[in-house]
């Protein structure tokens, strides 16, 4: 696969992005790969490249461009560390629902317009806050997103919040998948239960699974909660979902 670093024109500036395409330019099903709060870095590049090698054109943007180009952290991230929490707030702060939706329209339209992307539906996958962004993506371009997968996504259901991503469900046409962590403050048991109720009312194809023994961030190798067996289980599920929905083989 070819790996190309890009700058994409965005509603509020420009963002770093990485595009993975076939060596010979053969069109492949498109995937929008949304990173976690650490954004584009070696670990996420390895994850995106691995997925691309399955037979996809993959676009990975930096969702936090309003705050920072990559790298978005100039120091090691440590859970609970005041400097880390302050930086997370700075990165997330500008990502109001309307801003995210405007960005997602650009990402998905760019991916779909590439000659290396087939004109069938695209997939979206995201991790941590990227899971929330993924959920929104399925509603922003429902005619394009055939499948969206969130792993340890936070804030997927926010009671009483008019910006909660679950409120976009009536627009969504694609298949949805949610892989949840245990004891996750960003998506606790009550929120998962309410999300599932909303998905049942929505009535289309979805799955919501708990990864027992896996804590927030378990799929990402540079996260302190990385759990390799459960990360491999998640990857196997992702590739199964995409094979079924994107007809890559």
C-alpha positions as CSV (number, residue, x, y, z in Angstrom):
1,X,0.0,0.0,0.0
2,X,1.0,3.6,-0.6
3,X,1.0,6.0,2.3
4,X,0.6,9.7,1.5
5,X,0.6,12.6,4.0
6,X,-1.8,15.3,3.0
7,X,-3.2,18.7,4.0
8,X,-7.0,18.9,3.6
9,X,-8.8,22.2,3.3
10,X,-11.4,22.4,6.2
11,X,-14.1,24.7,7.3
12,X,-11.8,26.3,9.8
13,X,-8.4,25.9,8.4
14,X,-6.5,22.9,7.2
15,X,-5.8,19.5,8.7
16,X,-3.2,16.9,8.5
17,X,-4.3,13.6,7.0
18,X,-2.9,10.3,5.8
19,X,-4.2,8.4,2.7
20,X,-3.5,4.8,2.1
21,X,-4.1,3.5,-1.4
22,X,-3.3,0.4,-3.5
23,X,0.2,0.4,-5.0
24,X,-1.2,0.3,-8.6
25,X,-4.1,2.7,-8.0
26,X,-6.7,0.0,-8.2
27,X,-10.0,1.3,-6.7
28,X,-10.8,-0.2,-3.3
29,X,-13.7,0.3,-0.9
30,X,-13.1,3.4,1.2
31,X,-12.7,3.6,5.0
32,X,-12.6,6.7,7.2
33,X,-10.3,5.9,10.1
34,X,-10.8,8.3,13.1
35,X,-8.0,8.2,15.6
36,X,-8.3,8.6,19.4
37,X,-7.3,11.7,21.3
38,X,-3.6,11.3,20.5
39,X,-4.5,11.7,16.8
40,X,-2.1,10.8,14.0
41,X,1.1,9.1,15.3
42,X,3.0,5.9,14.7
43,X,0.6,3.6,16.6
44,X,-2.4,4.9,14.6
45,X,-0.5,4.7,11.4
46,X,0.3,1.1,12.0
47,X,-3.4,0.4,12.8
48,X,-4.6,2.2,9.6
49,X,-2.0,0.6,7.5
50,X,-3.0,-2.9,8.7
51,X,-6.6,-2.2,7.8
52,X,-5.6,-0.8,4.4
53,X,-3.7,-4.0,3.7
54,X,-7.0,-5.9,4.0
55,X,-8.0,-4.2,0.7
56,X,-9.2,-0.7,1.5
57,X,-8.5,2.9,0.6
58,X,-8.1,4.4,4.1
59,X,-8.2,8.1,5.1
60,X,-7.0,9.1,8.6
61,X,-7.5,12.8,9.4
62,X,-6.5,14.8,12.5
63,X,-9.8,15.8,14.0
64,X,-8.2,18.3,16.3
65,X,-6.8,20.7,13.7
66,X,-8.6,23.7,15.2
67,X,-6.3,23.3,18.2
68,X,-3.2,21.7,16.8
69,X,-1.4,20.2,13.9
70,X,0.2,16.8,14.6
71,X,1.6,15.8,17.0
72,X,-1.2,17.1,19.2
73,X,0.7,16.2,22.4
74,X,4.2,17.5,23.0
75,X,4.6,15.3,26.1
76,X,3.7,11.7,27.1
77,X,0.0,11.3,27.9
78,X,-0.7,9.9,31.3
79,X,-4.3,9.1,32.5
80,X,-5.4,11.5,35.3
81,X,-2.3,13.7,34.9
82,X,-3.4,17.4,35.2
83,X,-1.3,18.4,32.1
84,X,-2.8,15.6,30.1
85,X,-6.4,16.4,31.2
86,X,-5.8,20.1,30.4
87,X,-4.6,19.2,26.9
88,X,-7.5,16.9,26.3
89,X,-9.8,19.7,27.1
90,X,-8.0,22.0,24.7
91,X,-8.3,19.4,21.9
92,X,-12.0,18.5,22.5
93,X,-13.2,22.1,23.2
94,X,-13.7,23.3,19.6
95,X,-15.5,20.0,18.6
96,X,-19.1,21.2,18.9
97,X,-21.6,18.9,17.1
98,X,-22.0,21.4,14.2
99,X,-18.2,21.7,13.7
100,X,-17.8,17.9,13.8
101,X,-20.5,17.4,11.2
102,X,-19.0,20.0,8.9
103,X,-15.6,18.3,9.2
104,X,-17.1,14.8,8.6
105,X,-18.8,16.0,5.4
106,X,-15.3,17.1,4.1
107,X,-13.6,13.8,5.1
108,X,-16.3,11.6,3.6
109,X,-16.6,13.6,0.4
110,X,-12.9,13.7,-0.1
111,X,-12.5,9.9,0.5
112,X,-15.4,9.1,-1.8
113,X,-14.1,11.4,-4.6
114,X,-10.7,9.7,-4.9
115,X,-10.1,7.6,-8.0
116,X,-8.7,4.9,-5.7
117,X,-12.0,4.6,-3.9
118,X,-14.8,2.5,-5.3
119,X,-18.2,4.2,-5.7
120,X,-20.0,1.8,-3.4
121,X,-20.6,2.6,0.3
122,X,-17.7,3.5,2.7
123,X,-16.9,2.3,6.1
124,X,-16.0,4.3,9.2
125,X,-14.1,3.2,12.3
126,X,-13.1,5.2,15.4
127,X,-11.5,4.8,18.7
128,X,-12.3,6.6,22.0
129,X,-13.5,10.0,21.0
130,X,-13.1,8.7,17.5
131,X,-16.0,6.4,18.3
132,X,-18.3,9.3,18.9
133,X,-17.1,11.0,15.7
134,X,-17.8,7.7,13.8
135,X,-21.3,7.6,15.1
136,X,-21.9,11.1,13.9
137,X,-20.4,10.3,10.5
138,X,-23.1,7.7,9.8
139,X,-25.7,10.4,10.1
140,X,-23.8,13.1,8.2
141,X,-23.6,11.1,5.0
142,X,-26.1,8.3,5.4
143,X,-26.2,7.6,1.7
144,X,-22.4,7.0,1.7
145,X,-21.7,5.2,5.1
146,X,-22.6,1.6,4.7
147,X,-21.1,0.6,8.1
148,X,-19.7,2.4,11.1
149,X,-17.8,0.8,14.0
150,X,-16.9,2.4,17.4
151,X,-14.4,0.9,19.8
152,X,-14.5,2.2,23.4
153,X,-16.3,5.2,22.1
154,X,-17.2,7.8,24.7
155,X,-20.2,10.0,24.9
156,X,-22.3,8.0,22.5
157,X,-25.5,8.6,24.6
158,X,-25.8,11.8,26.6
159,X,-29.2,12.1,28.3
160,X,-30.7,15.5,27.9
161,X,-28.0,16.8,25.6
162,X,-29.3,18.1,22.2
163,X,-25.9,17.3,20.7
164,X,-25.9,13.6,21.7
165,X,-24.9,11.5,18.7
166,X,-27.6,9.0,19.3
167,X,-30.2,11.6,18.2
168,X,-28.9,11.2,14.7
169,X,-30.1,7.6,14.5
170,X,-33.2,8.4,12.4
171,X,-31.0,9.6,9.6
172,X,-28.6,6.6,9.6
173,X,-29.1,3.8,7.0
174,X,-25.8,1.9,7.5
175,X,-24.9,-1.0,9.8
176,X,-23.7,0.0,13.3
177,X,-21.3,-1.7,15.7
178,X,-20.3,-0.6,19.2
179,X,-17.5,-2.4,21.1
180,X,-17.6,-1.2,24.8
181,X,-15.0,-1.3,27.5
182,X,-15.8,-2.3,31.1
183,X,-15.8,0.3,33.9
184,X,-15.6,3.1,31.3
185,X,-16.5,6.5,32.8
186,X,-16.9,7.9,29.3
187,X,-19.6,5.3,28.5
188,X,-20.9,3.7,31.6
189,X,-23.4,0.8,32.0
190,X,-26.4,3.1,32.2
191,X,-25.4,5.0,29.1
192,X,-24.8,1.7,27.2
193,X,-28.3,0.4,28.3
194,X,-29.9,3.6,27.0
195,X,-28.0,3.5,23.8
196,X,-29.2,0.0,23.1
197,X,-32.8,1.0,23.8
198,X,-32.4,3.8,21.2
199,X,-30.8,1.3,18.7
200,X,-33.7,-1.1,19.2
201,X,-36.2,1.7,18.5
202,X,-34.2,2.7,15.4
203,X,-34.8,-0.8,14.1
204,X,-31.9,-1.3,11.7
205,X,-28.9,-3.6,11.9
206,X,-26.6,-3.1,14.8
207,X,-24.5,-4.9,17.4
208,X,-23.4,-3.7,20.9
209,X,-20.9,-5.8,22.7
210,X,-19.0,-5.7,25.9
211,X,-15.3,-6.7,25.9
212,X,-15.0,-8.3,29.3
213,X,-11.7,-7.5,31.1
214,X,-10.9,-4.7,28.5
215,X,-10.8,-1.1,29.7
216,X,-11.0,2.2,27.9
217,X,-8.4,2.3,25.1
218,X,-7.8,-1.5,25.0
219,X,-7.4,-1.6,21.2
220,X,-4.5,0.9,21.0
221,X,-1.0,-0.5,21.6
222,X,0.4,2.7,23.2
223,X,-2.5,3.0,25.6
224,X,-1.8,1.8,29.2
225,X,-5.0,-0.3,29.0
226,X,-3.9,-2.1,25.8
227,X,-5.2,-5.7,25.9
228,X,-3.7,-7.6,23.0
229,X,-6.1,-10.6,23.0
230,X,-9.2,-8.4,23.2
231,X,-7.6,-6.0,20.6
232,X,-7.2,-8.9,18.2
233,X,-10.8,-9.9,18.9
234,X,-11.9,-6.3,18.0
235,X,-9.8,-6.3,14.9
236,X,-11.3,-9.6,13.7
237,X,-14.7,-8.2,14.3
238,X,-13.9,-5.1,12.4
239,X,-12.6,-6.9,9.3
240,X,-15.6,-9.2,9.4
241,X,-18.0,-6.2,9.5
242,X,-16.2,-4.5,6.6
243,X,-16.0,-7.6,4.5
244,X,-19.7,-8.1,4.8
245,X,-20.8,-4.5,4.3
246,X,-18.2,-3.2,1.8
247,X,-17.7,-6.3,-0.4
248,X,-14.0,-5.9,-0.5
249,X,-13.4,-9.5,-1.5
